[in-house]
Amino acid sequence: AEKASNAAPTSAGRRLKAADLLLDKEIVTLRDVAHLPQNVQKLIVPQTALLTPSVRDELAEKGIRLARYSAGSIAALRTESPAISNRPTSGTLEVYALFTPYHPDPLFPAWIRSGLHPNLRSGFVCFDGLRSSMAKNETLNVLFTSRVDEALCRLNRDEKIRAISSVSPQRLEGQWKDFPTANTLIVDPSELGIYLTGQIVQRAAELFYHS
């Protein structure tokens, strides 16, 4: 089985399927595969990629097949399947916390169980630095802060950021329709409580990735 999974494809015209995930990295670690989307059945990596033992264990546990493709085959996949290969990893959350004593880590297990992939970003001391980081992301940004109004004002100064805030999953849906290019959600967890905050973020991810 190992030899079969390591074989590089030779046929032309291959396209990525919805259950395929292309990870074009030379070193693949557990962090890269720990929170893959639930629908992934095959992970495609370069033929020369180095995988840690924990990666193989994680893939085996989740029943995900490993496929090693040549550089030429990967390039062909990107050409044949631009819509799939270039889209952001579905369900990824870039999570930030600034000007709040709250740490979002306790929400991560529930999000992961629902198919989301939170990535905690730290080291920011002001909205300007945070704005620069968010503008580079192609995934959903989530900011926890007690200064919601100031965050909305400062973050929306960048044309690549469309930030909204909400106090309930139901109201969020209406806001998303009014602001269809939203890519950043701002919430004050101290005002909303843990459970409601988690529900709002989950709903935002559904709207961002599936609308």
Contacts in CASP RR format, 6 or more apart in sequence:
PFRMAT RR
TARGET T0000
AUTHOR 0000-0000-0000
METHOD contacts of the structure
MODEL  1
AEKASNAAPTSAGRRLKAADLLLDKEIVTLRDVAHLPQNVQKLIVPQTAL
LTPSVRDELAEKGIRLARYSAGSIAALRTESPAISNRPTSGTLEVYALFT
PYHPDPLFPAWIRSGLHPNLRSGFVCFDGLRSSMAKNETLNVLFTSRVDE
ALCRLNRDEKIRAISSVSPQRLEGQWKDFPTANTLIVDPSELGIYLTGQI
VQRAAELFYHS
5 65 0 8 1.000
5 66 0 8 1.000
5 67 0 8 1.000
5 68 0 8 1.000
6 47 0 8 1.000
6 66 0 8 1.000
6 67 0 8 1.000
6 68 0 8 1.000
7 68 0 8 1.000
8 47 0 8 1.000
8 68 0 8 1.000
8 69 0 8 1.000
8 70 0 8 1.000
8 73 0 8 1.000
9 69 0 8 1.000
9 70 0 8 1.000
9 73 0 8 1.000
12 76 0 8 1.000
13 76 0 8 1.000
13 80 0 8 1.000
14 73 0 8 1.000
14 76 0 8 1.000
14 77 0 8 1.000
14 80 0 8 1.000
15 77 0 8 1.000
15 80 0 8 1.000
15 81 0 8 1.000
15 84 0 8 1.000
16 22 0 8 1.000
16 44 0 8 1.000
16 77 0 8 1.000
16 80 0 8 1.000
16 81 0 8 1.000
16 84 0 8 1.000
16 85 0 8 1.000
17 42 0 8 1.000
18 39 0 8 1.000
18 84 0 8 1.000
19 39 0 8 1.000
19 40 0 8 1.000
19 41 0 8 1.000
19 42 0 8 1.000
20 40 0 8 1.000
20 41 0 8 1.000
20 42 0 8 1.000
20 44 0 8 1.000
20 84 0 8 1.000
21 36 0 8 1.000
21 37 0 8 1.000
21 40 0 8 1.000
21 42 0 8 1.000
21 43 0 8 1.000
21 44 0 8 1.000
21 89 0 8 1.000
22 44 0 8 1.000
22 74 0 8 1.000
22 77 0 8 1.000
22 78 0 8 1.000
22 85 0 8 1.000
23 32 0 8 1.000
23 33 0 8 1.000
23 43 0 8 1.000
23 44 0 8 1.000
23 45 0 8 1.000
24 45 0 8 1.000
24 46 0 8 1.000
24 74 0 8 1.000
25 32 0 8 1.000
25 45 0 8 1.000
25 46 0 8 1.000
25 49 0 8 1.000
26 46 0 8 1.000
26 48 0 8 1.000
26 49 0 8 1.000
26 50 0 8 1.000
27 49 0 8 1.000
27 50 0 8 1.000
28 45 0 8 1.000
28 49 0 8 1.000
28 50 0 8 1.000
28 51 0 8 1.000
28 52 0 8 1.000
28 55 0 8 1.000
29 52 0 8 1.000
29 54 0 8 1.000
29 55 0 8 1.000
30 52 0 8 1.000
30 54 0 8 1.000
30 55 0 8 1.000
30 58 0 8 1.000
32 55 0 8 1.000
33 43 0 8 1.000
33 55 0 8 1.000
33 58 0 8 1.000
33 59 0 8 1.000
33 64 0 8 1.000
34 58 0 8 1.000
35 112 0 8 1.000
35 115 0 8 1.000
35 116 0 8 1.000
35 117 0 8 1.000
35 118 0 8 1.000
36 43 0 8 1.000
36 62 0 8 1.000
36 64 0 8 1.000
36 117 0 8 1.000
37 89 0 8 1.000
37 90 0 8 1.000
37 91 0 8 1.000
37 115 0 8 1.000
37 117 0 8 1.000
38 115 0 8 1.000
40 64 0 8 1.000
41 63 0 8 1.000
41 64 0 8 1.000
41 65 0 8 1.000
42 64 0 8 1.000
42 65 0 8 1.000
42 66 0 8 1.000
42 67 0 8 1.000
43 59 0 8 1.000
43 64 0 8 1.000
43 65 0 8 1.000
43 66 0 8 1.000
43 67 0 8 1.000
44 67 0 8 1.000
44 68 0 8 1.000
44 69 0 8 1.000
44 74 0 8 1.000
44 77 0 8 1.000
45 51 0 8 1.000
45 66 0 8 1.000
45 67 0 8 1.000
45 68 0 8 1.000
45 69 0 8 1.000
46 68 0 8 1.000
46 69 0 8 1.000
46 70 0 8 1.000
46 71 0 8 1.000
46 74 0 8 1.000
47 68 0 8 1.000
47 69 0 8 1.000
47 70 0 8 1.000
47 71 0 8 1.000
49 68 0 8 1.000
51 66 0 8 1.000
56 66 0 8 1.000
59 65 0 8 1.000
59 66 0 8 1.000
69 77 0 8 1.000
77 85 0 8 1.000
78 85 0 8 1.000
78 86 0 8 1.000
88 138 0 8 1.000
88 139 0 8 1.000
88 209 0 8 1.000
89 117 0 8 1.000
89 139 0 8 1.000
90 209 0 8 1.000
91 115 0 8 1.000
91 116 0 8 1.000
91 117 0 8 1.000
91 139 0 8 1.000
91 140 0 8 1.000
91 205 0 8 1.000
91 209 0 8 1.000
92 116 0 8 1.000
92 117 0 8 1.000
92 119 0 8 1.000
92 139 0 8 1.000
92 140 0 8 1.000
93 111 0 8 1.000
93 116 0 8 1.000
93 117 0 8 1.000
93 118 0 8 1.000
93 119 0 8 1.000
93 139 0 8 1.000
93 140 0 8 1.000
93 141 0 8 1.000
93 142 0 8 1.000
93 201 0 8 1.000
93 205 0 8 1.000
94 119 0 8 1.000
94 121 0 8 1.000
94 134 0 8 1.000
94 137 0 8 1.000
94 139 0 8 1.000
94 140 0 8 1.000
94 141 0 8 1.000
94 142 0 8 1.000
95 104 0 8 1.000
95 118 0 8 1.000
95 119 0 8 1.000
95 120 0 8 1.000
95 121 0 8 1.000
95 142 0 8 1.000
95 144 0 8 1.000
96 121 0 8 1.000
96 122 0 8 1.000
96 124 0 8 1.000
96 130 0 8 1.000
96 133 0 8 1.000
96 134 0 8 1.000
96 141 0 8 1.000
96 142 0 8 1.000
96 143 0 8 1.000
96 144 0 8 1.000
97 103 0 8 1.000
97 104 0 8 1.000
97 120 0 8 1.000
97 122 0 8 1.000
97 143 0 8 1.000
97 144 0 8 1.000
97 145 0 8 1.000
98 124 0 8 1.000
98 125 0 8 1.000
98 126 0 8 1.000
98 127 0 8 1.000
98 130 0 8 1.000
98 143 0 8 1.000
98 144 0 8 1.000
98 145 0 8 1.000
98 147 0 8 1.000
98 151 0 8 1.000
99 145 0 8 1.000
99 146 0 8 1.000
99 147 0 8 1.000
100 144 0 8 1.000
100 145 0 8 1.000
100 146 0 8 1.000
100 188 0 8 1.000
100 189 0 8 1.000
100 190 0 8 1.000
101 190 0 8 1.000
102 144 0 8 1.000
102 189 0 8 1.000
102 190 0 8 1.000
104 118 0 8 1.000
104 120 0 8 1.000
104 142 0 8 1.000
104 144 0 8 1.000
104 189 0 8 1.000
105 120 0 8 1.000
106 194 0 8 1.000
107 118 0 8 1.000
107 194 0 8 1.000
107 197 0 8 1.000
107 198 0 8 1.000
107 201 0 8 1.000
108 118 0 8 1.000
108 120 0 8 1.000
110 198 0 8 1.000
111 117 0 8 1.000
111 118 0 8 1.000
111 198 0 8 1.000
111 201 0 8 1.000
111 202 0 8 1.000
112 118 0 8 1.000
114 202 0 8 1.000
116 201 0 8 1.000
116 202 0 8 1.000
116 205 0 8 1.000
118 142 0 8 1.000
121 133 0 8 1.000
124 130 0 8 1.000
124 133 0 8 1.000
127 150 0 8 1.000
127 151 0 8 1.000
127 154 0 8 1.000
127 155 0 8 1.000
128 154 0 8 1.000
130 143 0 8 1.000
130 155 0 8 1.000
131 154 0 8 1.000
131 155 0 8 1.000
131 157 0 8 1.000
131 158 0 8 1.000
131 161 0 8 1.000
132 158 0 8 1.000
134 141 0 8 1.000
134 143 0 8 1.000
134 155 0 8 1.000
134 158 0 8 1.000
134 160 0 8 1.000
134 161 0 8 1.000
134 184 0 8 1.000
135 158 0 8 1.000
135 160 0 8 1.000
135 161 0 8 1.000
137 183 0 8 1.000
140 183 0 8 1.000
140 184 0 8 1.000
140 185 0 8 1.000
140 204 0 8 1.000
140 205 0 8 1.000
140 208 0 8 1.000
140 209 0 8 1.000
141 161 0 8 1.000
141 163 0 8 1.000
141 183 0 8 1.000
141 184 0 8 1.000
141 185 0 8 1.000
142 184 0 8 1.000
142 185 0 8 1.000
142 187 0 8 1.000
142 201 0 8 1.000
142 204 0 8 1.000
143 151 0 8 1.000
143 155 0 8 1.000
143 163 0 8 1.000
143 184 0 8 1.000
143 185 0 8 1.000
143 186 0 8 1.000
143 187 0 8 1.000
144 187 0 8 1.000
144 188 0 8 1.000
144 189 0 8 1.000
144 197 0 8 1.000
145 151 0 8 1.000
145 186 0 8 1.000
145 188 0 8 1.000
146 188 0 8 1.000
146 190 0 8 1.000
146 191 0 8 1.000
148 165 0 8 1.000
148 186 0 8 1.000
148 187 0 8 1.000
148 188 0 8 1.000
151 163 0 8 1.000
151 165 0 8 1.000
151 186 0 8 1.000
152 163 0 8 1.000
152 164 0 8 1.000
152 165 0 8 1.000
152 186 0 8 1.000
155 161 0 8 1.000
155 163 0 8 1.000
155 184 0 8 1.000
155 186 0 8 1.000
156 162 0 8 1.000
156 163 0 8 1.000
161 183 0 8 1.000
161 184 0 8 1.000
162 179 0 8 1.000
162 181 0 8 1.000
162 182 0 8 1.000
162 183 0 8 1.000
162 184 0 8 1.000
163 182 0 8 1.000
163 183 0 8 1.000
163 184 0 8 1.000
163 185 0 8 1.000
163 186 0 8 1.000
164 172 0 8 1.000
164 175 0 8 1.000
164 176 0 8 1.000
164 179 0 8 1.000
164 182 0 8 1.000
164 184 0 8 1.000
164 185 0 8 1.000
164 186 0 8 1.000
165 185 0 8 1.000
165 186 0 8 1.000
165 187 0 8 1.000
165 188 0 8 1.000
166 172 0 8 1.000
166 175 0 8 1.000
166 185 0 8 1.000
166 187 0 8 1.000
166 200 0 8 1.000
166 204 0 8 1.000
167 191 0 8 1.000
167 192 0 8 1.000
167 196 0 8 1.000
167 200 0 8 1.000
168 196 0 8 1.000
168 200 0 8 1.000
169 199 0 8 1.000
169 200 0 8 1.000
169 202 0 8 1.000
169 203 0 8 1.000
172 185 0 8 1.000
172 200 0 8 1.000
172 203 0 8 1.000
172 204 0 8 1.000
172 207 0 8 1.000
173 203 0 8 1.000
173 207 0 8 1.000
175 182 0 8 1.000
176 182 0 8 1.000
176 204 0 8 1.000
176 207 0 8 1.000
176 211 0 8 1.000
180 211 0 8 1.000
182 207 0 8 1.000
182 208 0 8 1.000
183 208 0 8 1.000
185 200 0 8 1.000
185 201 0 8 1.000
185 204 0 8 1.000
187 197 0 8 1.000
187 200 0 8 1.000
187 201 0 8 1.000
189 197 0 8 1.000
192 200 0 8 1.000
END
